[in-house]
Amino acid sequence: MKIGAGGLQAMIAQDAARGLEANRPKTPAEEALLQSEDPNLRRLLRDLNKAVERMRRAAETYNHPLDFRVNTADKKRPKITARDRRTGASRDFTLEEAEAWLGGLGGNRGGKLDGFA
C-alpha cells in the first residue's frame, strides 16, 4: 500500500489518536455531561444545525445578507437566530418555522419561466 497522501501513514495516525482519546480517563464533569444529555435535545440540536446549514445555502443562493446560528441560551428550547447584516435586525425561528421558511423559498422556482412560456 502507498505510504503518504492518505495511505497507511494517515490511518496509523488516526488509530493512535483514537487510542489516546479512549485511554484518557474522563473527568467527573465530562461523565456527568454525557449522562445528563437528553437524546431528544441532541436530536433537536442536530436538526437545527442541519436547518441552519440549509438556510445559509439558501441565503447565499438568493443573495440575501443573512446570518444564521443556533441559539442555545434557553437549554430546553434552542432556536435559530437569523440576523440581517445590513440593518442588524434579528429574528428567532423554531425548527418548524425554519422548515416553513425553506419550503416557501423553493415554492416559486420556475414561476417566471412558466409565465414566460
Beta strands, then each sheet from edge to edge (+ up, - down):
strand 1: 66-71
strand 2: 79-84
strand 3: 90-93
sheet 1: 1+ 2- 3+
end
